[in-house]
Amino acid sequence: MATFKVDTEQHGELNCWRITSRHAELLIAQQGAQILSYQPIGDEPLLWLSDQAIFRQGKSVRAGVPVCWPWFSNFQRNPDSVKAMYHGSEAPAHGLARGRDWQLLGVEEVGENLRIEFDLPEAQGQLPDWPHKVELRLLIELGEQLHVSLCSRNLGDASVTLSQALHSYFAVSDVRQVHVEGVEGLPYIETLEGWEQRTQQGKLGFASETDRIYLNAPERLAIVDPQWKRRITLHATGSRSAVIWNPWTDRARELPDMADDGWQRMLCVETANVWDDVVELKPGASHVLRVVIGREAL
Ligand code: TA6
């Protein structure tokens, strides 16, 4: 007998699935194959869903795990090898995949885990002004932890270069009280001040707007949240870069889909391939960008 449940739900203009397993509940939108929320049974949500989220076609929801692909962030800040792949005049921030409908390939139990797989068929030559053929899959495995894998396979006969991210929004008690473990001593790009390269001194806490690309990131990072007595753990593979973002007061006020004080309850720690860590896929080659999200009691 199946020990999971899949219900369809409509949120504004978006088709969604609420998937409940013995371990956790997930809400996933068809658009962007975007995980909108993740709540282990009997625990607080690990991912953050903005209470002013807008569920509109073509617009990424401020929540969960948006998939940024085939470029990350401001297109112009990408290396020439990534920019050369796209021929459009307007390049939306964070690429083309997060605002399009993906296809749900299936939900099945594999041992203790639930395996949910999505495909973006348009990535095989039909994305506007991005004329490359890549099989793009998002595999979500729900067990004691949440495993998210973004798999790209070059089906064409020329190399393809990508930047990308699993732009995860985590739920925190109060961002001013948390810190991130694992970035001490790392070089980072300070995007708020001319994209200068700096070095992280000591531990990373939050007292103002933060938008940084950490380079040479280790596989394990964690968000330590003493008030909620938990550590959110991230184990990344296929990535050497991590983006850490909190909009703080003024930026949050400018965002129509975030409450003025919403910045206090979220922190983005993004598993990425950006800056000097872009992915070059030779014909036939594959790359998997993967993060495993879990929690530990403090
Ligand atoms: O990943 C950090 C970042 O690129 C920030 O610069 C900020 O703009 C954020 O993502 C959100 O971007 P979005 O396009 O979703 O509003």
Boltz pocket constraint, residues with backbone or C-beta under 6 A from the ligand:
constraints:
  - pocket:
      binder: B
      contacts: [[A, 60], [A, 73], [A, 74], [A, 93], [A, 94], [A, 167], [A, 211], [A, 243], [A, 245], [A, 268], [A, 270]]
      max_distance: 6.0
